[in-house]
Amino acid sequence: MALLITDECINCDVCEPECPNQAIFLGPEIYQIDPDRCTECVGHFDEPQCVQVCPVACIPVDPKRMESRETLWQKYHRLVGEATKEVATAPADVPPSPPGRGQG
């Protein structure tokens, strides 16, 4: 299951930084959840963190995206794998070595 943010959202900004999968983003009017990145915090926490911090309780389960816990685990592993791959292929922040001394 993925979660969704309803139009009761007050744009309080507390849910976005709590999402371990970066699934929450500011849409045109209110915050939204990318269902392809939402694992309901499976793999990270026992409960969805956005739901825990939401002051207006506007983050229910999306009835159009019903997923089993096993499917959420698979999504979590896919996202972790993508993140690991991005880190492995990112250029290092190491400056190039200076030219050798005493040559020539």
C-alpha positions as CSV (number, residue, x, y, z in Angstrom):
1,M,0.0,0.0,0.0
2,A,1.1,3.5,-0.7
3,L,-0.1,6.4,1.3
4,L,-1.6,9.6,-0.1
5,I,-2.0,13.1,1.2
6,T,-5.5,14.4,1.1
7,D,-6.6,18.0,0.3
8,E,-6.9,18.5,4.1
9,C,-3.1,19.1,4.0
10,I,-2.1,22.4,5.5
11,N,1.4,22.5,4.0
12,C,3.0,22.5,7.5
13,D,6.2,21.0,6.0
14,V,6.7,18.3,8.7
15,C,6.1,15.2,6.7
16,E,8.6,15.7,3.8
17,P,11.8,15.5,5.9
18,E,10.5,12.5,7.8
19,C,10.2,10.3,4.7
20,P,13.2,8.0,4.5
21,N,12.5,7.2,0.8
22,Q,12.1,10.8,-0.4
23,A,8.6,10.0,-1.6
24,I,7.0,13.2,-0.3
25,F,7.3,16.4,-2.3
26,L,5.5,19.7,-2.6
27,G,3.0,19.6,-5.4
28,P,1.2,22.5,-7.1
29,E,-1.1,23.1,-4.1
30,I,-0.3,20.6,-1.3
31,Y,2.3,17.9,-0.5
32,Q,2.1,14.7,-2.5
33,I,3.4,11.2,-2.2
34,D,5.1,9.3,-5.1
35,P,3.5,5.9,-4.7
36,D,6.4,4.2,-6.5
37,R,8.7,5.4,-3.6
38,C,6.3,5.0,-0.7
39,T,6.9,1.8,1.3
40,E,4.9,3.0,4.4
41,C,8.4,3.1,6.0
42,V,8.7,-0.7,5.7
43,G,12.4,-1.4,6.0
44,H,13.0,1.8,8.0
45,F,10.4,2.1,10.8
46,D,7.6,0.2,12.4
47,E,5.1,2.9,11.5
48,P,4.8,5.5,8.6
49,Q,6.7,8.5,9.9
50,C,4.6,11.0,7.9
51,V,1.4,9.7,9.5
52,Q,3.0,10.0,13.0
53,V,4.0,13.7,12.6
54,C,1.0,14.9,10.6
55,P,-1.0,17.4,12.8
56,V,-4.2,17.1,10.7
57,A,-4.3,13.4,10.0
58,C,-4.5,13.8,6.3
59,I,-2.4,10.8,5.2
60,P,-4.4,7.6,4.7
61,V,-3.7,4.5,2.7
62,D,-4.3,5.0,-1.0
63,P,-7.1,2.6,-1.8
64,K,-5.9,2.6,-5.5
65,R,-2.5,1.3,-4.4
66,M,-3.1,-1.6,-2.1
67,E,0.1,-3.5,-1.7
68,S,1.0,-6.4,0.6
69,R,3.8,-6.1,3.2
70,E,5.9,-8.4,1.0
71,T,5.5,-6.1,-1.9
72,L,6.4,-3.1,0.3
73,W,9.6,-5.1,1.3
74,Q,10.4,-5.7,-2.3
75,K,10.0,-2.0,-3.1
76,Y,12.2,-1.1,-0.1
77,H,15.0,-3.5,-1.4
78,R,14.7,-2.0,-4.9
79,L,15.0,1.6,-3.6
80,V,17.9,0.7,-1.4
81,G,19.6,-1.0,-4.4
82,E,19.0,2.1,-6.5
83,A,20.5,4.3,-3.8
84,T,23.5,2.0,-3.5
85,K,24.1,2.0,-7.2
86,E,23.9,5.8,-7.4
87,V,26.5,6.1,-4.6
88,A,28.8,3.6,-6.3
89,T,28.7,5.4,-9.7
90,A,28.8,9.0,-8.3
91,P,32.1,10.8,-9.0
92,A,34.4,11.0,-5.9
93,D,35.0,14.4,-4.4
94,V,38.7,13.7,-4.3
95,P,40.9,16.3,-6.1
96,P,43.3,15.0,-8.7
97,S,46.8,14.2,-7.5
98,P,49.3,17.0,-8.1
99,P,51.9,16.3,-10.8
100,G,55.0,14.4,-9.8
101,R,57.9,16.3,-8.5
102,G,61.5,16.0,-9.6
103,Q,60.6,14.6,-13.0
104,G,62.5,15.7,-16.1
